[in-house]
Amino acid sequence: MSKAKGVPLQVCPALVVEIMSPTTRTIDLREKVKLEDYALARIPAIGRWTRKTKEDVVHRLQGGDHAVNRIAFGKVESQTIPGFWLEAGWLFQEPLPPIAECLGFA
């Protein structure tokens, strides 16, 4: 299986979000972009979510490496995008919460 190919970005993203499928979790963690590559690119935050472990893994750049926070519940606030946050448990609810609730309109 070959890796995804594309045009390199000309800017550094403030946040990368990966939603991992239970069926491709191993590929997502081993064969896709590695955390070291994100650190070299100076990407300040990476969020990885997987239903298998029912936790959010947030990597925040500190110095030259990413510090890891595992979050199963509670509010996850972005340190790089002012005002952006989500409730960790939303991604694991069955059924998923209403969009209006997530946007704060409910």
C-alpha positions as CSV (number, residue, x, y, z in Angstrom):
1,M,0.0,0.0,0.0
2,S,1.4,3.4,-0.9
3,K,1.2,6.5,1.2
4,A,-1.0,9.4,0.2
5,K,0.7,12.0,-2.1
6,G,-0.1,15.6,-2.6
7,V,1.2,19.1,-2.9
8,P,3.2,20.3,0.1
9,L,1.5,23.1,2.0
10,Q,3.0,26.6,1.8
11,V,1.7,27.5,5.3
12,C,1.8,25.8,8.7
13,P,-1.6,24.6,9.9
14,A,-2.6,25.7,13.4
15,L,-4.2,22.4,14.0
16,V,-4.3,18.9,12.5
17,V,-7.3,16.7,13.3
18,E,-7.2,12.9,12.6
19,I,-10.3,10.8,12.9
20,M,-9.2,7.2,13.0
21,S,-11.3,4.4,11.7
22,P,-11.2,1.2,13.8
23,T,-10.5,-0.8,10.7
24,T,-7.5,1.3,9.7
25,R,-6.2,2.5,13.1
26,T,-2.9,0.6,12.8
27,I,-2.2,2.1,9.4
28,D,-3.2,5.5,10.7
29,L,-0.8,5.3,13.6
30,R,2.1,3.6,11.8
31,E,2.1,4.4,8.1
32,K,0.6,7.9,7.8
33,V,2.4,11.1,8.9
34,K,4.4,10.5,12.1
35,L,4.4,12.8,15.1
36,E,8.0,13.5,14.4
37,D,7.1,14.9,11.0
38,Y,4.5,17.1,12.6
39,A,7.1,18.4,15.1
40,L,9.6,19.1,12.3
41,A,6.9,21.0,10.5
42,R,6.2,23.0,13.7
43,I,2.5,22.1,13.8
44,P,1.4,23.3,17.2
45,A,-1.4,20.9,17.9
46,I,-2.7,17.5,16.7
47,G,-5.9,15.9,17.7
48,R,-6.4,12.1,17.2
49,W,-9.7,10.5,17.8
50,T,-10.7,6.9,17.7
51,R,-13.8,5.1,18.7
52,K,-11.8,2.0,19.6
53,T,-10.2,3.5,22.7
54,K,-13.0,6.1,23.3
55,E,-10.5,8.8,24.1
56,D,-9.1,11.9,22.4
57,V,-5.4,12.1,22.2
58,V,-4.2,15.7,21.9
59,H,-0.6,16.4,21.1
60,R,0.6,19.9,21.8
61,L,4.0,21.1,20.6
62,Q,6.3,22.1,23.5
63,G,9.9,22.8,22.6
64,G,10.7,20.4,19.8
65,D,8.4,17.6,20.8
66,H,4.7,17.0,21.3
67,A,3.4,16.6,24.8
68,V,0.5,14.0,25.0
69,N,-2.8,14.5,26.8
70,R,-5.3,11.6,26.8
71,I,-8.8,12.9,27.3
72,A,-11.9,10.7,27.8
73,F,-14.4,13.4,28.9
74,G,-14.6,17.2,29.4
75,K,-13.9,20.2,27.3
76,V,-10.9,20.2,24.9
77,E,-9.9,23.8,24.2
78,S,-7.6,24.7,21.4
79,Q,-4.5,26.7,22.4
80,T,-3.9,27.7,18.8
81,I,-7.3,28.7,17.6
82,P,-9.0,31.2,19.9
83,G,-12.5,30.1,20.9
84,F,-12.4,26.7,19.3
85,W,-13.3,23.8,21.6
86,L,-15.2,20.6,21.7
87,E,-16.6,18.2,24.3
88,A,-14.5,15.1,24.2
89,G,-17.4,12.7,24.7
90,W,-19.4,14.1,21.7
91,L,-17.4,11.9,19.3
92,F,-18.3,8.7,21.2
93,Q,-22.0,9.3,21.8
94,E,-24.6,7.0,20.3
95,P,-26.3,8.7,18.6
96,L,-24.1,11.6,17.9
97,P,-25.3,14.9,19.6
98,P,-27.5,17.3,17.6
99,I,-25.5,19.9,15.6
100,A,-27.3,22.8,17.3
101,E,-26.0,21.5,20.7
102,C,-22.4,21.3,19.5
103,L,-22.6,24.9,18.1
104,G,-24.1,26.2,21.4
105,F,-27.6,27.0,20.1
106,A,-29.5,24.4,22.1
